[in-house]
Amino acid sequence: MSLTFIFFTVLAILAIASAIVTITARNPVISALSLVFHFFMLAGLYLTLNAQFIAAIQILVYAGAIMVLVIFVIMLLNLGDEEKLKEKFNLRKVIAVLLASVLIIQFFLIYLLTRSGKIEIAENTAKLSTVQSIGQVLFSEYLLPFEAIGLLLLAAIIGAIVLAKRKLT
Amino acid sequence: MLIEYVPLILMVIVGFVLAVVFLFAAEWLGARRTTREKQTTYESGMIPVGNARQRFSVKFYMVAVSFIVFDIEVVFLYPWATQLTTLGLTAFIAVIIFIVILFAGYFYELVKGGFNWD
């Protein structure tokens, strides 16, 4: 057993456990906290995949910013303990099961294809996905998309203000 | 390749363990003499009124949204900062344009009163 394998196993078990706590906890704050824990474990899993930049972003943006939004929504809605909802028609559950099974089939296909060698994993992923090499490409080859992201973020700010500062009559 | 991250992982583990140890040490070692006054909800010396679980104003959400936008701005500056010396002037000007675009958003928010509470 290599170090990577042990690392992956520990992270994967903790990630699945915290994901289960997230969806089963009655208290929404406990749900949110275990989701933060889950995001940290995912960041560790990205490191095992050599995706250094994505691991950093996972913690910076997801565990930082997105979780702030989730906690704010919990506080804004003043959610207490979850109450049992009477669902007459369980279309939602049917769709959820369908989507989950599609995902499982995809994972299985990817596993089979990599096993049989039809999908090749690039050799220099460790080099390509560091923050340095992403910076190198983003600010030379993809300079225009980078500026477009700036405009997109500007649109996000303006949209948020237009929505929040609207005078309700 | 994972070996490179061992210091980082150690730091995360030590941070987590320290937080847990401090919490439990305070619980275990600390003296506890509870009185009626100590057990009441702290409300600046006043007698507590009503429920603490009140709905928060939607204005807090505005703060969170602006935080996310500028957080993502920082995320894009991060790869640039690591390659500052090799990328040169073109990338520097591009980043300045990027920051100016987002500064326009900041200015818009300032003018529209996005940072005012009322």
Contacts between the chains, C-beta under 8 A, distances in Angstrom:
chain1	res1	chain2	res2	distance
A	3	B	2	5.9
A	3	B	3	7.3
A	4	B	2	5.2
A	7	B	2	6.2
A	40	B	12	7.8
A	44	B	9	7.7
A	47	B	2	7.0
A	47	B	5	5.6
A	48	B	2	6.7
A	50	B	1	6.3
A	53	B	79	6.8
A	56	B	78	7.3
A	57	B	75	5.9
A	60	B	71	7.0
A	60	B	74	7.7
A	60	B	75	5.9
A	60	B	78	8.0
A	61	B	68	8.0
A	61	B	71	6.5
A	61	B	72	6.6
A	61	B	75	6.1
A	64	B	71	6.6
A	65	B	67	6.4
A	65	B	68	4.4
A	65	B	71	4.6
A	65	B	72	7.5
A	66	B	68	7.5
A	68	B	64	5.2
A	68	B	67	6.6
A	68	B	68	7.4
A	69	B	61	7.9
A	69	B	64	5.4
A	69	B	65	7.8
A	69	B	68	6.8
A	72	B	56	7.6
A	72	B	60	5.9
A	72	B	61	5.5
A	72	B	64	5.0
A	73	B	61	7.9
A	75	B	55	7.8
A	75	B	56	4.6
A	75	B	60	7.4
A	76	B	55	6.5
A	76	B	56	5.4
A	76	B	58	6.3
A	76	B	60	7.2
A	76	B	61	6.3
A	77	B	55	7.4
A	78	B	53	5.9
A	78	B	54	6.9
A	78	B	55	4.4
A	78	B	56	7.6
A	80	B	53	7.0
A	126	B	1	5.3
A	131	B	78	6.6
A	131	B	79	5.1
A	131	B	82	5.1
A	132	B	79	7.4
A	132	B	82	5.2
A	132	B	83	5.7
A	134	B	79	4.8
A	135	B	78	7.9
A	135	B	79	3.1
A	135	B	80	5.5
A	135	B	81	7.9
A	135	B	82	5.4
A	135	B	83	3.9
A	135	B	87	7.1
A	136	B	83	5.5
A	136	B	86	7.1
A	136	B	87	7.1
A	138	B	76	7.7
A	138	B	79	5.8
A	138	B	80	7.5
A	139	B	79	7.6
A	139	B	80	5.7
A	139	B	83	7.0
A	139	B	87	5.1
A	139	B	90	7.7
A	139	B	91	3.8
A	139	B	94	6.2
A	139	B	95	7.5
A	140	B	87	7.2
A	140	B	90	7.7
A	140	B	91	7.1
A	143	B	90	7.5
A	143	B	91	7.6
A	143	B	94	5.3
A	146	B	76	6.9
A	146	B	94	6.5
A	146	B	98	6.7
A	147	B	94	6.6
A	147	B	97	6.1
A	147	B	98	6.2
A	147	B	101	7.3
A	149	B	76	6.6
A	149	B	98	7.8
A	150	B	97	7.3
A	150	B	98	4.4
A	150	B	101	4.0
A	150	B	102	6.0
A	151	B	101	6.2
A	153	B	69	5.4
A	153	B	72	6.2
A	153	B	73	6.4
A	153	B	101	7.7
A	153	B	102	5.9
A	153	B	105	6.9
A	154	B	101	5.5
A	154	B	102	6.3
A	154	B	104	6.2
A	154	B	105	4.5
A	156	B	65	7.8
A	156	B	69	5.4
A	157	B	66	6.9
A	157	B	69	5.3
A	157	B	102	7.7
A	157	B	105	3.6
A	157	B	106	7.5
A	157	B	108	6.7
A	157	B	109	6.0
A	158	B	105	6.6
A	158	B	108	6.1
A	160	B	62	6.9
A	160	B	65	4.3
A	160	B	66	7.1
A	160	B	69	7.6
A	161	B	62	8.0
A	161	B	108	6.7
A	161	B	109	5.7
A	161	B	112	5.1
A	161	B	114	5.2
A	164	B	58	7.3
A	164	B	59	7.8
A	164	B	61	7.3
A	164	B	62	4.7
A	164	B	65	7.6
A	164	B	114	7.5
A	165	B	112	5.7
A	165	B	113	6.6
A	165	B	114	6.8
